[in-house]
Amino acid sequence: MSNMMLRKASLVAIMSLGVTTAAYAESCQNTPLYDNMRIIADNMRPMTQAIRSNDMDAARDLLPAMMAAAESASQEQPYLFRDGGTDSDIAAYDAVMAEFLAVFTALEAALAASNQGAAAQAMQALGDVRRTGHREFKDRSCED
């Protein structure tokens, strides 16, 4: 192979790598929705433990970050819809997120009243809505 052909082949290979890297640069783990859901997930166990031990002050301290992340997440679309979702898919996602926010509101009220039973029920409901959302809207290539 001549020197010039070798240079062209090298240039094509480098350009291909750059295009491939750019095409895969955004993944489900590089999205605001993923970041918000990670915040919620990281706080679920400590919240459950605080409620089980009837430490409502600790639970109330965890709530603002979780609620802010849930609110922010409700404004995002799942990675599964990255190429567009149908109107019915988007409406179904919005309904699940509205339910998610409603459960957070119930949790907030339970914690404000120091009602351990209601707080525990709200955490169970959060887990149920989370499972529904993941089953319906989480891209399977996005498992961690």
A tleap script that builds the chain and sets N, CA, C and O, in Angstrom:
source leaprc.protein.ff14SB
mol = sequence {
  NMET SER ASN MET MET LEU ARG LYS ALA SER
  LEU VAL ALA ILE MET SER LEU GLY VAL THR
  THR ALA ALA TYR ALA GLU SER CYS GLN ASN
  THR PRO LEU TYR ASP ASN MET ARG ILE ILE
  ALA ASP ASN MET ARG PRO MET THR GLN ALA
  ILE ARG SER ASN ASP MET ASP ALA ALA ARG
  ASP LEU LEU PRO ALA MET MET ALA ALA ALA
  GLU SER ALA SER GLN GLU GLN PRO TYR LEU
  PHE ARG ASP GLY GLY THR ASP SER ASP ILE
  ALA ALA TYR ASP ALA VAL MET ALA GLU PHE
  LEU ALA VAL PHE THR ALA LEU GLU ALA ALA
  LEU ALA ALA SER ASN GLN GLY ALA ALA ALA
  GLN ALA MET GLN ALA LEU GLY ASP VAL ARG
  ARG THR GLY HIE ARG GLU PHE LYS ASP ARG
  SER CYS GLU CASP
}
set mol.1.N position { 0.849 -1.164 0.000 }
set mol.1.CA position { 0.000 0.000 0.000 }
set mol.1.C position { 0.900 1.234 0.000 }
set mol.1.O position { 1.886 1.295 0.735 }
set mol.2.N position { 0.561 2.187 -0.809 }
set mol.2.CA position { 1.378 3.396 -0.864 }
set mol.2.C position { 1.166 4.222 0.397 }
set mol.2.O position { 0.198 4.034 1.134 }
set mol.3.N position { 2.070 5.113 0.616 }
set mol.3.CA position { 2.015 5.990 1.788 }
set mol.3.C position { 0.729 6.824 1.784 }
set mol.3.O position { 0.097 7.004 2.826 }
set mol.4.N position { 0.347 7.329 0.609 }
set mol.4.CA position { -0.843 8.153 0.477 }
set mol.4.C position { -2.106 7.327 0.781 }
set mol.4.O position { -3.013 7.810 1.460 }
set mol.5.N position { -2.163 6.093 0.283 }
set mol.5.CA position { -3.315 5.236 0.529 }
set mol.5.C position { -3.409 4.881 2.012 }
set mol.5.O position { -4.506 4.795 2.564 }
set mol.6.N position { -2.265 4.677 2.652 }
set mol.6.CA position { -2.234 4.362 4.071 }
set mol.6.C position { -2.772 5.539 4.880 }
set mol.6.O position { -3.524 5.348 5.835 }
set mol.7.N position { -2.388 6.748 4.500 }
set mol.7.CA position { -2.890 7.944 5.184 }
set mol.7.C position { -4.399 8.076 5.021 }
set mol.7.O position { -5.101 8.387 5.984 }
set mol.8.N position { -4.910 7.842 3.804 }
set mol.8.CA position { -6.351 7.932 3.565 }
set mol.8.C position { -7.105 6.883 4.372 }
set mol.8.O position { -8.155 7.164 4.949 }
set mol.9.N position { -6.565 5.685 4.404 }
set mol.9.CA position { -7.214 4.615 5.167 }
set mol.9.C position { -7.234 4.961 6.652 }
set mol.9.O position { -8.227 4.713 7.335 }
set mol.10.N position { -6.145 5.531 7.151 }
set mol.10.CA position { -6.072 5.931 8.560 }
set mol.10.C position { -7.074 7.044 8.854 }
set mol.10.O position { -7.731 7.036 9.895 }
set mol.11.N position { -7.186 7.992 7.942 }
set mol.11.CA position { -8.109 9.109 8.118 }
set mol.11.C position { -9.556 8.609 8.137 }
set mol.11.O position { -10.357 9.047 8.963 }
set mol.12.N position { -9.884 7.696 7.229 }
set mol.12.CA position { -11.235 7.127 7.194 }
set mol.12.C position { -11.524 6.380 8.491 }
set mol.12.O position { -12.622 6.493 9.034 }
set mol.13.N position { -10.561 5.625 8.991 }
set mol.13.CA position { -10.750 4.880 10.234 }
set mol.13.C position { -10.975 5.823 11.404 }
set mol.13.O position { -11.849 5.574 12.235 }
set mol.14.N position { -10.216 6.882 11.482 }
set mol.14.CA position { -10.356 7.855 12.572 }
set mol.14.C position { -11.700 8.564 12.491 }
set mol.14.O position { -12.360 8.768 13.511 }
set mol.15.N position { -12.110 8.942 11.278 }
set mol.15.CA position { -13.395 9.612 11.107 }
set mol.15.C position { -14.544 8.672 11.485 }
set mol.15.O position { -15.518 9.100 12.104 }
set mol.16.N position { -14.431 7.412 11.120 }
set mol.16.CA position { -15.467 6.432 11.467 }
set mol.16.C position { -15.587 6.287 12.974 }
set mol.16.O position { -16.691 6.230 13.514 }
set mol.17.N position { -14.460 6.227 13.644 }
set mol.17.CA position { -14.459 6.117 15.096 }
set mol.17.C position { -15.132 7.337 15.715 }
set mol.17.O position { -15.916 7.203 16.654 }
set mol.18.N position { -14.830 8.522 15.196 }
set mol.18.CA position { -15.433 9.744 15.716 }
set mol.18.C position { -16.933 9.767 15.544 }
set mol.18.O position { -17.654 10.170 16.456 }
set mol.19.N position { -17.419 9.340 14.388 }
set mol.19.CA position { -18.851 9.305 14.132 }
set mol.19.C position { -19.517 8.270 15.035 }
set mol.19.O position { -20.583 8.527 15.594 }
set mol.20.N position { -18.898 7.112 15.178 }
set mol.20.CA position { -19.453 6.061 16.035 }
set mol.20.C position { -19.518 6.535 17.482 }
set mol.20.O position { -20.523 6.321 18.159 }
set mol.21.N position { -18.469 7.167 17.954 }
set mol.21.CA position { -18.427 7.669 19.321 }
set mol.21.C position { -19.505 8.724 19.532 }
set mol.21.O position { -20.191 8.713 20.554 }
set mol.22.N position { -19.658 9.629 18.583 }
set mol.22.CA position { -20.672 10.674 18.707 }
set mol.22.C position { -22.072 10.078 18.704 }
set mol.22.O position { -22.942 10.533 19.447 }
set mol.23.N position { -22.296 9.068 17.876 }
set mol.23.CA position { -23.617 8.455 17.784 }
set mol.23.C position { -24.016 7.785 19.086 }
set mol.23.O position { -25.201 7.754 19.416 }
set mol.24.N position { -23.074 7.256 19.824 }
set mol.24.CA position { -23.370 6.561 21.061 }
set mol.24.C position { -23.030 7.376 22.300 }
set mol.24.O position { -23.075 6.854 23.414 }
set mol.25.N position { -22.692 8.640 22.121 }
set mol.25.CA position { -22.296 9.474 23.260 }
set mol.25.C position { -23.450 9.646 24.238 }
set mol.25.O position { -23.246 9.618 25.452 }
set mol.26.N position { -24.673 9.827 23.712 }
set mol.26.CA position { -25.802 9.938 24.617 }
set mol.26.C position { -26.391 8.551 24.822 }
set mol.26.O position { -26.759 7.861 23.872 }
set mol.27.N position { -26.466 8.179 26.047 }
set mol.27.CA position { -27.108 6.918 26.396 }
set mol.27.C position { -28.154 7.236 27.445 }
set mol.27.O position { -28.280 8.373 27.899 }
set mol.28.N position { -28.890 6.225 27.815 }
set mol.28.CA position { -29.922 6.442 28.820 }
set mol.28.C position { -29.326 6.928 30.136 }
set mol.28.O position { -30.008 7.587 30.921 }
set mol.29.N position { -28.079 6.613 30.377 }
set mol.29.CA position { -27.440 7.004 31.630 }
set mol.29.C position { -26.852 8.408 31.573 }
set mol.29.O position { -26.276 8.880 32.553 }
set mol.30.N position { -26.991 9.073 30.442 }
set mol.30.CA position { -26.514 10.443 30.294 }
set mol.30.C position { -27.678 11.377 30.016 }
set mol.30.O position { -27.598 12.246 29.148 }
set mol.31.N position { -28.756 11.193 30.758 }
set mol.31.CA position { -29.942 12.024 30.563 }
set mol.31.C position { -30.392 12.600 31.901 }
set mol.31.O position { -30.127 12.024 32.956 }
set mol.32.N position { -31.070 13.738 31.848 }
set mol.32.CA position { -31.605 14.306 33.091 }
set mol.32.C position { -32.581 13.353 33.796 }
set mol.32.O position { -32.606 13.292 35.025 }
set mol.33.N position { -33.381 12.614 33.024 }
set mol.33.CA position { -34.325 11.677 33.638 }
set mol.33.C position { -33.583 10.620 34.444 }
set mol.33.O position { -33.960 10.316 35.575 }
set mol.34.N position { -32.530 10.063 33.862 }
set mol.34.CA position { -31.742 9.048 34.572 }
set mol.34.C position { -31.150 9.641 35.852 }
set mol.34.O position { -31.193 9.011 36.909 }
set mol.35.N position { -30.599 10.850 35.754 }
set mol.35.CA position { -30.014 11.495 36.939 }
set mol.35.C position { -31.060 11.697 38.036 }
set mol.35.O position { -30.789 11.447 39.211 }
set mol.36.N position { -32.248 12.147 37.650 }
set mol.36.CA position { -33.319 12.345 38.641 }
set mol.36.C position { -33.761 11.029 39.257 }
set mol.36.O position { -33.969 10.948 40.468 }
set mol.37.N position { -33.904 10.012 38.443 }
set mol.37.CA position { -34.313 8.717 38.972 }
set mol.37.C position { -33.238 8.117 39.879 }
set mol.37.O position { -33.561 7.415 40.838 }
set mol.38.N position { -31.991 8.381 39.593 }
set mol.38.CA position { -30.893 7.918 40.447 }
set mol.38.C position { -30.981 8.580 41.818 }
set mol.38.O position { -30.769 7.918 42.834 }
set mol.39.N position { -31.291 9.872 41.864 }
set mol.39.CA position { -31.453 10.574 43.140 }
set mol.39.C position { -32.572 9.930 43.955 }
set mol.39.O position { -32.423 9.692 45.154 }
set mol.40.N position { -33.683 9.654 43.297 }
set mol.40.CA position { -34.810 9.022 43.990 }
set mol.40.C position { -34.410 7.639 44.488 }
set mol.40.O position { -34.645 7.302 45.649 }
set mol.41.N position { -33.808 6.842 43.616 }
set mol.41.CA position { -33.418 5.471 43.981 }
set mol.41.C position { -32.429 5.470 45.143 }
set mol.41.O position { -32.531 4.642 46.048 }
set mol.42.N position { -31.477 6.392 45.119 }
set mol.42.CA position { -30.471 6.442 46.186 }
set mol.42.C position { -31.074 6.805 47.539 }
set mol.42.O position { -30.491 6.509 48.582 }
set mol.43.N position { -32.230 7.441 47.521 }
set mol.43.CA position { -32.872 7.861 48.770 }
set mol.43.C position { -34.013 6.952 49.226 }
set mol.43.O position { -34.529 7.113 50.332 }
set mol.44.N position { -34.408 6.002 48.386 }
set mol.44.CA position { -35.535 5.118 48.738 }
set mol.44.C position { -35.226 4.280 49.981 }
set mol.44.O position { -36.028 4.240 50.915 }
set mol.45.N position { -34.089 3.622 49.998 }
set mol.45.CA position { -33.764 2.758 51.144 }
set mol.45.C position { -33.606 3.572 52.434 }
set mol.45.O position { -34.174 3.193 53.458 }
set mol.46.N position { -32.844 4.687 52.414 }
set mol.46.CA position { -32.757 5.474 53.652 }
set mol.46.C position { -34.124 6.001 54.120 }
set mol.46.O position { -34.390 6.078 55.320 }
set mol.47.N position { -34.980 6.360 53.162 }
set mol.47.CA position { -36.323 6.832 53.529 }
set mol.47.C position { -37.111 5.700 54.180 }
set mol.47.O position { -37.743 5.900 55.218 }
set mol.48.N position { -37.076 4.526 53.582 }
set mol.48.CA position { -37.792 3.373 54.144 }
set mol.48.C position { -37.274 3.043 55.536 }
set mol.48.O position { -38.059 2.765 56.442 }
set mol.49.N position { -35.964 3.071 55.711 }
set mol.49.CA position { -35.378 2.774 57.024 }
set mol.49.C position { -35.779 3.815 58.059 }
set mol.49.O position { -36.075 3.482 59.206 }
set mol.50.N position { -35.786 5.086 57.643 }
set mol.50.CA position { -36.180 6.146 58.578 }
set mol.50.C position { -37.639 5.956 59.013 }
set mol.50.O position { -37.969 6.118 60.188 }
set mol.51.N position { -38.499 5.613 58.064 }
set mol.51.CA position { -39.911 5.412 58.392 }
set mol.51.C position { -40.086 4.184 59.287 }
set mol.51.O position { -40.832 4.229 60.266 }
set mol.52.N position { -39.404 3.095 58.953 }
set mol.52.CA position { -39.514 1.882 59.773 }
set mol.52.C position { -39.059 2.112 61.211 }
set mol.52.O position { -39.617 1.546 62.151 }
set mol.53.N position { -38.039 2.951 61.365 }
set mol.53.CA position { -37.538 3.226 62.715 }
set mol.53.C position { -38.276 4.408 63.363 }
set mol.53.O position { -37.902 4.867 64.442 }
set mol.54.N position { -39.325 4.889 62.690 }
set mol.54.CA position { -40.149 6.000 63.169 }
set mol.54.C position { -39.333 7.273 63.384 }
set mol.54.O position { -39.624 8.063 64.282 }
set mol.55.N position { -38.311 7.464 62.553 }
set mol.55.CA position { -37.496 8.687 62.593 }
set mol.55.C position { -38.033 9.644 61.531 }
set mol.55.O position { -37.461 9.791 60.452 }
set mol.56.N position { -39.144 10.286 61.867 }
set mol.56.CA position { -39.813 11.160 60.909 }
set mol.56.C position { -38.966 12.378 60.542 }
set mol.56.O position { -39.075 12.894 59.430 }
set mol.57.N position { -38.122 12.842 61.469 }
set mol.57.CA position { -37.243 13.973 61.144 }
set mol.57.C position { -36.269 13.589 60.032 }
set mol.57.O position { -36.065 14.358 59.093 }
set mol.58.N position { -35.674 12.415 60.134 }
set mol.58.CA position { -34.750 11.957 59.090 }
set mol.58.C position { -35.491 11.777 57.769 }
set mol.58.O position { -34.976 12.138 56.711 }
set mol.59.N position { -36.693 11.223 57.830 }
set mol.59.CA position { -37.486 11.028 56.612 }
set mol.59.C position { -37.834 12.375 55.980 }
set mol.59.O position { -37.739 12.541 54.764 }
set mol.60.N position { -38.234 13.328 56.811 }
set mol.60.CA position { -38.565 14.664 56.283 }
set mol.60.C position { -37.335 15.329 55.664 }
set mol.60.O position { -37.461 16.084 54.700 }
set mol.61.N position { -36.149 15.056 56.209 }
set mol.61.CA position { -34.923 15.628 55.644 }
set mol.61.C position { -34.616 15.068 54.251 }
set mol.61.O position { -34.049 15.768 53.412 }
set mol.62.N position { -34.990 13.814 54.006 }
set mol.62.CA position { -34.726 13.182 52.710 }
set mol.62.C position { -35.736 13.601 51.638 }
set mol.62.O position { -35.432 13.577 50.445 }
set mol.63.N position { -36.915 13.978 52.066 }
set mol.63.CA position { -38.014 14.218 51.135 }
set mol.63.C position { -37.772 15.325 50.107 }
set mol.63.O position { -38.093 15.111 48.938 }
set mol.64.N position { -37.233 16.481 50.457 }
set mol.64.CA position { -37.108 17.552 49.463 }
set mol.64.C position { -36.298 17.152 48.221 }
set mol.64.O position { -36.693 17.474 47.101 }
set mol.65.N position { -35.191 16.466 48.405 }
set mol.65.CA position { -34.386 16.051 47.242 }
set mol.65.C position { -35.154 15.071 46.377 }
set mol.65.O position { -35.099 15.132 45.149 }
set mol.66.N position { -35.875 14.161 47.031 }
set mol.66.CA position { -36.650 13.172 46.278 }
set mol.66.C position { -37.791 13.837 45.505 }
set mol.66.O position { -38.023 13.519 44.338 }
set mol.67.N position { -38.498 14.757 46.158 }
set mol.67.CA position { -39.614 15.422 45.485 }
set mol.67.C position { -39.138 16.320 44.352 }
set mol.67.O position { -39.774 16.383 43.300 }
set mol.68.N position { -38.030 17.009 44.559 }
set mol.68.CA position { -37.492 17.861 43.491 }
set mol.68.C position { -37.081 17.013 42.293 }
set mol.68.O position { -37.323 17.387 41.145 }
set mol.69.N position { -36.462 15.880 42.565 }
set mol.69.CA position { -36.050 14.984 41.472 }
set mol.69.C position { -37.281 14.420 40.760 }
set mol.69.O position { -37.282 14.301 39.535 }
set mol.70.N position { -38.320 14.074 41.506 }
set mol.70.CA position { -39.548 13.548 40.894 }
set mol.70.C position { -40.217 14.606 40.024 }
set mol.70.O position { -40.669 14.318 38.916 }
set mol.71.N position { -40.275 15.816 40.529 }
set mol.71.CA position { -40.872 16.906 39.756 }
set mol.71.C position { -40.085 17.155 38.470 }
set mol.71.O position { -40.665 17.306 37.395 }
set mol.72.N position { -38.776 17.195 38.592 }
set mol.72.CA position { -37.928 17.390 37.410 }
set mol.72.C position { -38.085 16.225 36.434 }
set mol.72.O position { -38.167 16.434 35.224 }
set mol.73.N position { -38.125 15.011 36.954 }
set mol.73.CA position { -38.271 13.830 36.100 }
set mol.73.C position { -39.596 13.860 35.348 }
set mol.73.O position { -39.677 13.391 34.213 }
set mol.74.N position { -40.630 14.407 35.971 }
set mol.74.CA position { -41.940 14.438 35.318 }
set mol.74.C position { -41.950 15.351 34.097 }
set mol.74.O position { -42.853 15.274 33.265 }
set mol.75.N position { -40.943 16.214 33.994 }
set mol.75.CA position { -40.847 17.119 32.853 }
set mol.75.C position { -40.017 16.518 31.704 }
set mol.75.O position { -39.914 17.111 30.630 }
set mol.76.N position { -39.438 15.359 31.939 }
set mol.76.CA position { -38.583 14.696 30.946 }
set mol.76.C position { -39.349 13.583 30.241 }
set mol.76.O position { -40.426 13.177 30.675 }
set mol.77.N position { -38.782 13.109 29.167 }
set mol.77.CA position { -39.324 11.951 28.457 }
set mol.77.C position { -38.327 10.810 28.588 }
set mol.77.O position { -37.121 11.050 28.637 }
set mol.78.N position { -38.805 9.578 28.647 }
set mol.78.CA position { -37.890 8.449 28.798 }
set mol.78.C position { -37.010 8.253 27.562 }
set mol.78.O position { -37.379 8.617 26.445 }
set mol.79.N position { -35.862 7.680 27.795 }
set mol.79.CA position { -34.912 7.397 26.716 }
set mol.79.C position { -35.564 6.523 25.648 }
set mol.79.O position { -35.212 6.614 24.472 }
set mol.80.N position { -36.496 5.693 26.044 }
set mol.80.CA position { -37.230 4.839 25.111 }
set mol.80.C position { -37.907 5.671 24.023 }
set mol.80.O position { -38.112 5.183 22.911 }
set mol.81.N position { -38.257 6.920 24.332 }
set mol.81.CA position { -38.914 7.812 23.378 }
set mol.81.C position { -37.919 8.716 22.650 }
set mol.81.O position { -38.326 9.707 22.044 }
set mol.82.N position { -36.635 8.397 22.695 }
set mol.82.CA position { -35.604 9.277 22.122 }
set mol.82.C position { -35.851 9.589 20.648 }
set mol.82.O position { -35.473 10.657 20.168 }
set mol.83.N position { -36.476 8.672 19.937 }
set mol.83.CA position { -36.780 8.901 18.526 }
set mol.83.C position { -38.242 9.300 18.342 }
set mol.83.O position { -38.762 9.297 17.225 }
set mol.84.N position { -38.887 9.636 19.430 }
set mol.84.CA position { -40.291 10.025 19.404 }
set mol.84.C position { -41.165 8.897 19.908 }
set mol.84.O position { -40.907 7.727 19.628 }
set mol.85.N position { -42.174 9.242 20.632 }
set mol.85.CA position { -43.137 8.259 21.109 }
set mol.85.C position { -44.502 8.579 20.535 }
set mol.85.O position { -44.758 9.705 20.110 }
set mol.86.N position { -45.363 7.599 20.524 }
set mol.86.CA position { -46.722 7.858 20.054 }
set mol.86.C position { -47.445 8.718 21.076 }
set mol.86.O position { -47.043 8.787 22.238 }
set mol.87.N position { -48.504 9.367 20.643 }
set mol.87.CA position { -49.284 10.199 21.560 }
set mol.87.C position { -49.809 9.370 22.736 }
set mol.87.O position { -49.829 9.841 23.873 }
set mol.88.N position { -50.232 8.136 22.454 }
set mol.88.CA position { -50.766 7.302 23.535 }
set mol.88.C position { -49.660 6.869 24.497 }
set mol.88.O position { -49.896 6.779 25.701 }
set mol.89.N position { -48.454 6.599 23.985 }
set mol.89.CA position { -47.328 6.250 24.859 }
set mol.89.C position { -46.960 7.421 25.759 }
set mol.89.O position { -46.723 7.249 26.955 }
set mol.90.N position { -46.916 8.602 25.177 }
set mol.90.CA position { -46.564 9.800 25.951 }
set mol.90.C position { -47.639 10.082 27.000 }
set mol.90.O position { -47.320 10.441 28.133 }
set mol.91.N position { -48.909 9.922 26.630 }
set mol.91.CA position { -50.003 10.130 27.589 }
set mol.91.C position { -49.929 9.105 28.726 }
set mol.91.O position { -50.170 9.444 29.885 }
set mol.92.N position { -49.597 7.863 28.398 }
set mol.92.CA position { -49.466 6.826 29.430 }
set mol.92.C position { -48.304 7.145 30.360 }
set mol.92.O position { -48.419 6.979 31.574 }
set mol.93.N position { -47.194 7.597 29.807 }
set mol.93.CA position { -46.037 7.980 30.626 }
set mol.93.C position { -46.403 9.148 31.535 }
set mol.93.O position { -46.098 9.134 32.728 }
set mol.94.N position { -47.055 10.154 30.971 }
set mol.94.CA position { -47.456 11.320 31.771 }
set mol.94.C position { -48.392 10.909 32.904 }
set mol.94.O position { -48.312 11.465 33.999 }
set mol.95.N position { -49.272 9.949 32.657 }
set mol.95.CA position { -50.195 9.470 33.696 }
set mol.95.C position { -49.429 8.776 34.823 }
set mol.95.O position { -49.737 8.978 35.997 }
set mol.96.N position { -48.444 7.967 34.473 }
set mol.96.CA position { -47.640 7.290 35.501 }
set mol.96.C position { -46.865 8.326 36.317 }
set mol.96.O position { -46.781 8.224 37.540 }
set mol.97.N position { -46.306 9.312 35.639 }
set mol.97.CA position { -45.549 10.345 36.361 }
set mol.97.C position { -46.477 11.184 37.246 }
set mol.97.O position { -46.074 11.592 38.335 }
set mol.98.N position { -47.695 11.447 36.806 }
set mol.98.CA position { -48.657 12.185 37.637 }
set mol.98.C position { -48.995 11.369 38.886 }
set mol.98.O position { -49.117 11.919 39.980 }
set mol.99.N position { -49.145 10.057 38.715 }
set mol.99.CA position { -49.403 9.189 39.870 }
set mol.99.C position { -48.210 9.188 40.821 }
set mol.99.O position { -48.374 9.209 42.041 }
set mol.100.N position { -47.010 9.163 40.248 }
set mol.100.CA position { -45.772 9.200 41.031 }
set mol.100.C position { -45.747 10.466 41.895 }
set mol.100.O position { -45.456 10.403 43.090 }
set mol.101.N position { -46.052 11.608 41.285 }
set mol.101.CA position { -46.060 12.874 42.027 }
set mol.101.C position { -47.159 12.896 43.086 }
set mol.101.O position { -46.962 13.439 44.172 }
set mol.102.N position { -48.303 12.315 42.780 }
set mol.102.CA position { -49.403 12.262 43.755 }
set mol.102.C position { -49.008 11.430 44.974 }
set mol.102.O position { -49.360 11.771 46.103 }
set mol.103.N position { -48.285 10.350 44.746 }
set mol.103.CA position { -47.841 9.524 45.872 }
set mol.103.C position { -46.815 10.288 46.705 }
set mol.103.O position { -46.804 10.175 47.930 }
set mol.104.N position { -45.966 11.054 46.055 }
set mol.104.CA position { -45.013 11.876 46.814 }
set mol.104.C position { -45.760 12.904 47.666 }
set mol.104.O position { -45.351 13.190 48.792 }
set mol.105.N position { -46.833 13.452 47.144 }
set mol.105.CA position { -47.646 14.399 47.915 }
set mol.105.C position { -48.259 13.704 49.133 }
set mol.105.O position { -48.304 14.276 50.222 }
set mol.106.N position { -48.729 12.470 48.943 }
set mol.106.CA position { -49.274 11.697 50.064 }
set mol.106.C position { -48.191 11.397 51.097 }
set mol.106.O position { -48.444 11.454 52.300 }
set mol.107.N position { -46.985 11.079 50.628 }
set mol.107.CA position { -45.867 10.833 51.539 }
set mol.107.C position { -45.536 12.101 52.324 }
set mol.107.O position { -45.282 12.049 53.527 }
set mol.108.N position { -45.541 13.219 51.641 }
set mol.108.CA position { -45.257 14.496 52.302 }
set mol.108.C position { -46.272 14.765 53.411 }
set mol.108.O position { -45.899 15.182 54.507 }
set mol.109.N position { -47.548 14.530 53.130 }
set mol.109.CA position { -48.593 14.746 54.135 }
set mol.109.C position { -48.431 13.784 55.309 }
set mol.109.O position { -48.590 14.180 56.464 }
set mol.110.N position { -48.119 12.535 55.020 }
set mol.110.CA position { -47.932 11.546 56.087 }
set mol.110.C position { -46.759 11.928 56.985 }
set mol.110.O position { -46.840 11.811 58.208 }
set mol.111.N position { -45.673 12.382 56.373 }
set mol.111.CA position { -44.505 12.775 57.168 }
set mol.111.C position { -44.799 14.031 57.983 }
set mol.111.O position { -44.367 14.150 59.129 }
set mol.112.N position { -45.533 14.965 57.387 }
set mol.112.CA position { -45.886 16.197 58.112 }
set mol.112.C position { -46.730 15.877 59.340 }
set mol.112.O position { -46.621 16.548 60.366 }
set mol.113.N position { -47.571 14.850 59.233 }
set mol.113.CA position { -48.419 14.440 60.355 }
set mol.113.C position { -47.736 13.411 61.260 }
set mol.113.O position { -48.328 12.939 62.231 }
set mol.114.N position { -46.487 13.068 60.933 }
set mol.114.CA position { -45.754 12.025 61.663 }
set mol.114.C position { -46.549 10.728 61.739 }
set mol.114.O position { -46.547 10.039 62.759 }
set mol.115.N position { -47.230 10.408 60.636 }
set mol.115.CA position { -48.062 9.211 60.559 }
set mol.115.C position { -47.234 8.092 59.921 }
set mol.115.O position { -47.137 7.997 58.698 }
set mol.116.N position { -46.648 7.261 60.758 }
set mol.116.CA position { -45.753 6.205 60.288 }
set mol.116.C position { -46.476 5.226 59.353 }
set mol.116.O position { -45.916 4.832 58.331 }
set mol.117.N position { -47.689 4.836 59.681 }
set mol.117.CA position { -48.439 3.889 58.854 }
set mol.117.C position { -48.718 4.429 57.464 }
set mol.117.O position { -48.528 3.733 56.466 }
set mol.118.N position { -49.172 5.673 57.406 }
set mol.118.CA position { -49.461 6.290 56.106 }
set mol.118.C position { -48.185 6.503 55.299 }
set mol.118.O position { -48.187 6.364 54.076 }
set mol.119.N position { -47.100 6.839 55.983 }
set mol.119.CA position { -45.823 7.021 55.298 }
set mol.119.C position { -45.339 5.693 54.711 }
set mol.119.O position { -44.834 5.645 53.590 }
set mol.120.N position { -45.501 4.623 55.481 }
set mol.120.CA position { -45.099 3.302 54.987 }
set mol.120.C position { -45.950 2.897 53.785 }
set mol.120.O position { -45.435 2.329 52.822 }
set mol.121.N position { -47.244 3.187 53.838 }
set mol.121.CA position { -48.119 2.886 52.700 }
set mol.121.C position { -47.713 3.691 51.470 }
set mol.121.O position { -47.729 3.175 50.353 }
set mol.122.N position { -47.351 4.946 51.673 }
set mol.122.CA position { -46.923 5.785 50.556 }
set mol.122.C position { -45.628 5.249 49.938 }
set mol.122.O position { -45.464 5.263 48.718 }
set mol.123.N position { -44.720 4.782 50.783 }
set mol.123.CA position { -43.476 4.210 50.244 }
set mol.123.C position { -43.765 2.947 49.443 }
set mol.123.O position { -43.146 2.720 48.404 }
set mol.124.N position { -44.689 2.130 49.908 }
set mol.124.CA position { -45.088 0.937 49.152 }
set mol.124.C position { -45.673 1.353 47.803 }
set mol.124.O position { -45.362 0.760 46.770 }
set mol.125.N position { -46.518 2.373 47.828 }
set mol.125.CA position { -47.127 2.867 46.589 }
set mol.125.C position { -46.065 3.430 45.639 }
set mol.125.O position { -46.146 3.232 44.427 }
set mol.126.N position { -45.069 4.132 46.192 }
set mol.126.CA position { -43.975 4.642 45.347 }
set mol.126.C position { -43.258 3.492 44.650 }
set mol.126.O position { -42.961 3.561 43.458 }
set mol.127.N position { -42.987 2.445 45.403 }
set mol.127.CA position { -42.331 1.279 44.814 }
set mol.127.C position { -43.168 0.653 43.712 }
set mol.127.O position { -42.640 0.234 42.682 }
set mol.128.N position { -44.482 0.593 43.934 }
set mol.128.CA position { -45.379 0.017 42.930 }
set mol.128.C position { -45.383 0.860 41.651 }
set mol.128.O position { -45.295 0.322 40.547 }
set mol.129.N position { -45.487 2.182 41.806 }
set mol.129.CA position { -45.501 3.070 40.633 }
set mol.129.C position { -44.149 3.007 39.920 }
set mol.129.O position { -44.088 3.020 38.691 }
set mol.130.N position { -43.088 2.940 40.685 }
set mol.130.CA position { -41.742 2.844 40.094 }
set mol.130.C position { -41.614 1.579 39.241 }
set mol.130.O position { -41.102 1.624 38.122 }
set mol.131.N position { -42.084 0.458 39.780 }
set mol.131.CA position { -42.025 -0.798 39.011 }
set mol.131.C position { -42.859 -0.704 37.735 }
set mol.131.O position { -42.435 -1.161 36.673 }
set mol.132.N position { -44.040 -0.112 37.846 }
set mol.132.CA position { -44.885 0.067 36.656 }
set mol.132.C position { -44.169 0.922 35.621 }
set mol.132.O position { -44.120 0.573 34.442 }
set mol.133.N position { -43.618 2.038 36.064 }
set mol.133.CA position { -42.912 2.927 35.143 }
set mol.133.C position { -41.735 2.249 34.464 }
set mol.133.O position { -41.543 2.386 33.256 }
set mol.134.N position { -40.953 1.520 35.237 }
set mol.134.CA position { -39.797 0.831 34.648 }
set mol.134.C position { -40.239 -0.269 33.691 }
set mol.134.O position { -39.654 -0.438 32.621 }
set mol.135.N position { -41.262 -1.009 34.070 }
set mol.135.CA position { -41.739 -2.099 33.206 }
set mol.135.C position { -42.243 -1.543 31.868 }
set mol.135.O position { -42.003 -2.134 30.815 }
set mol.136.N position { -42.933 -0.423 31.918 }
set mol.136.CA position { -43.544 0.132 30.718 }
set mol.136.C position { -42.619 1.041 29.899 }
set mol.136.O position { -42.728 1.089 28.674 }
set mol.137.N position { -41.708 1.763 30.568 }
set mol.137.CA position { -41.024 2.851 29.870 }
set mol.137.C position { -39.509 2.839 29.932 }
set mol.137.O position { -38.873 3.684 29.302 }
set mol.138.N position { -38.907 1.918 30.665 }
set mol.138.CA position { -37.449 1.902 30.750 }
set mol.138.C position { -36.887 1.095 29.587 }
set mol.138.O position { -37.258 -0.060 29.379 }
set mol.139.N position { -35.997 1.715 28.839 }
set mol.139.CA position { -35.344 1.054 27.711 }
set mol.139.C position { -34.523 -0.111 28.258 }
set mol.139.O position { -33.706 0.086 29.157 }
set mol.140.N position { -34.719 -1.294 27.745 }
set mol.140.CA position { -34.028 -2.494 28.250 }
set mol.140.C position { -32.527 -2.414 28.030 }
set mol.140.O position { -31.780 -3.136 28.691 }
set mol.141.N position { -32.062 -1.568 27.132 }
set mol.141.CA position { -30.607 -1.412 26.963 }
set mol.141.C position { -30.022 -0.559 28.067 }
set mol.141.O position { -28.810 -0.351 28.123 }
set mol.142.N position { -30.877 -0.065 28.944 }
set mol.142.CA position { -30.475 0.883 29.982 }
set mol.142.C position { -30.387 0.223 31.350 }
set mol.142.O position { -30.544 0.901 32.365 }
set mol.143.N position { -30.149 -1.037 31.403 }
set mol.143.CA position { -30.023 -1.712 32.693 }
set mol.143.C position { -28.655 -1.414 33.292 }
set mol.143.O position { -27.638 -1.415 32.599 }
set mol.144.N position { -28.656 -1.157 34.604 }
set mol.144.CA position { -27.353 -0.983 35.273 }
set mol.144.C position { -27.195 -1.936 36.407 }
set mol.144.O position { -26.164 -1.930 37.079 }
savepdb mol mol.pdb
quit
